[in-house]
Amino acid sequence: MSNSPLGSSAKLVKSYVDLANTLFIQNDIEGAIKNFEKALNVREGITEIQRAKLLFNVGVMHQKQGDRPQAVDYYQQALAADPTLALAQLELQRLDYADTIKLKGYEFTQDWFSRNLLIWREYLPEFVGRADLQVLEIGSWEGRSACWLLEQVLTHPTATITCIDTFQGSLENQSLNPEDLHALEARFDANMAKTGAAHQVKKLVGNSAEILRSLPLNHYDLIYVDGSHIACDVLTDTILSWGLLKLNGIMIFDDYDFGFKEYGTRQGIDAFLNNFAKKIEIVHQSHQVLIRKQMA
Ligand SMILES: C[S@@+](CC[C@H](N)C(=O)[O-])C[C@H]1O[C@@H](n2cnc3c(N)ncnc32)[C@H](O)[C@@H]1O
């Protein structure tokens, strides 16, 4: 097999791709592009699925170079080769999202949100434009996720979002620029003002474990748990939020695959998922977990 023309073509493709990846690691983007292109030119050596991934990689390289039109062109070619390639769909959505951020003049220092765009666009349409929609967010930081929700989901003027945050940052944020941390709440306020829908935002400053106990039961349609990532805190936030969530409401957990294993974010979420298994439907499970409350 390895001596067949197809086998040798596949080997050639692999050697170009390996070289491209090495050059990319060495920050030689031009060299990486050239070698991905060479791999693409070995037509009989690759499937359409592989071709899509290579086209996507070239798009990423152009994006790294700041050449947006070329990046978009390659992402679109990748999707033409494999319409299910989620990475290309996501990058196109992220580019559009970045345009909106610029246009609105939002001030963000971090982006922990845009990787979730595909998931939120897929699962949240049922809430879009709903009158009296009640959303609760635990952990808002400078308001990235809240801004998106206000623009894309809380589009009915009677919809409201309650944002809980200490505005002191989480444990894992303490190594960030102290000035950015110090101005966190001011940035949140400024960003909310820029949505033009600040009157739909109820800001509650303090520890979620205390504030959640003061909120109304069976009141929220959508709850986003993205505060502390320490297992016992996540579990506390979740248990306290459970009673606040309406029947058929959705709860979203962030960082199910959180890198800092010592915090145990996943264990906190799993403890809830395991013990409430009969009362919930798991709607989605990857970096984020989405559950629907099926039973009180
Ligand atoms: C990952 S950030 C939230 C990111 C935000 N949802 C976004 O998409 O940009 C986590 C936030 O939770 C807040 N936080 C951490 N522990 C908290 C606690 N116990 N109570 C309230 N807020 C907390 C931090 O101050 C931080 O702003």
Ligand as a Chemical Component Dictionary entry (heavy atoms), coordinates in Angstrom:
data_LIG
# 
_chem_comp.id                   LIG 
_chem_comp.type                 NON-POLYMER 
_chem_comp.pdbx_formal_charge   0 
_chem_comp.three_letter_code    LIG 
# 
loop_
_chem_comp_atom.comp_id 
_chem_comp_atom.atom_id 
_chem_comp_atom.alt_atom_id 
_chem_comp_atom.type_symbol 
_chem_comp_atom.charge 
_chem_comp_atom.model_Cartn_x 
_chem_comp_atom.model_Cartn_y 
_chem_comp_atom.model_Cartn_z 
_chem_comp_atom.pdbx_ordinal 
LIG C1  C1  C 0  -14.645 34.172 34.054 1  
LIG S1  S1  S 1  -15.149 35.671 34.707 2  
LIG C2  C2  C 0  -16.718 35.930 33.938 3  
LIG C3  C3  C 0  -16.600 36.161 32.461 4  
LIG C4  C4  C 0  -17.814 36.707 31.793 5  
LIG N1  N1  N 0  -18.961 35.866 31.975 6  
LIG C5  C5  C 0  -17.481 36.857 30.304 7  
LIG O1  O1  O 0  -18.005 36.094 29.499 8  
LIG O2  O2  O -1 -16.672 37.717 29.949 9  
LIG C6  C6  C 0  -15.560 35.269 36.349 10 
LIG C7  C7  C 0  -16.093 36.412 37.175 11 
LIG O3  O3  O 0  -16.642 35.863 38.374 12 
LIG C8  C8  C 0  -16.411 36.759 39.429 13 
LIG N2  N2  N 0  -16.449 35.977 40.678 14 
LIG C9  C9  C 0  -15.562 35.047 41.094 15 
LIG N3  N3  N 0  -15.930 34.522 42.265 16 
LIG C10 C10 C 0  -17.099 35.111 42.592 17 
LIG C11 C11 C 0  -18.001 34.991 43.685 18 
LIG N4  N4  N 0  -17.777 34.129 44.679 19 
LIG N5  N5  N 0  -19.104 35.751 43.690 20 
LIG C12 C12 C 0  -19.351 36.627 42.689 21 
LIG N6  N6  N 0  -18.542 36.789 41.633 22 
LIG C13 C13 C 0  -17.431 36.041 41.568 23 
LIG C14 C14 C 0  -15.069 37.384 39.133 24 
LIG O4  O4  O 0  -14.940 38.647 39.752 25 
LIG C15 C15 C 0  -15.073 37.437 37.594 26 
LIG O5  O5  O 0  -15.453 38.706 37.174 27 
# 
loop_
_chem_comp_bond.comp_id 
_chem_comp_bond.atom_id_1 
_chem_comp_bond.atom_id_2 
_chem_comp_bond.value_order 
_chem_comp_bond.pdbx_ordinal 
LIG C1  S1  SING 1  
LIG S1  C2  SING 2  
LIG S1  C6  SING 3  
LIG C2  C3  SING 4  
LIG C3  C4  SING 5  
LIG C4  N1  SING 6  
LIG C4  C5  SING 7  
LIG C5  O1  DOUB 8  
LIG C5  O2  SING 9  
LIG C6  C7  SING 10 
LIG C7  O3  SING 11 
LIG C7  C15 SING 12 
LIG O3  C8  SING 13 
LIG C8  N2  SING 14 
LIG C8  C14 SING 15 
LIG N2  C9  SING 16 
LIG N2  C13 SING 17 
LIG C9  N3  DOUB 18 
LIG N3  C10 SING 19 
LIG C10 C11 SING 20 
LIG C10 C13 DOUB 21 
LIG C11 N4  SING 22 
LIG C11 N5  DOUB 23 
LIG N5  C12 SING 24 
LIG C12 N6  DOUB 25 
LIG N6  C13 SING 26 
LIG C14 O4  SING 27 
LIG C14 C15 SING 28 
LIG C15 O5  SING 29 
# 
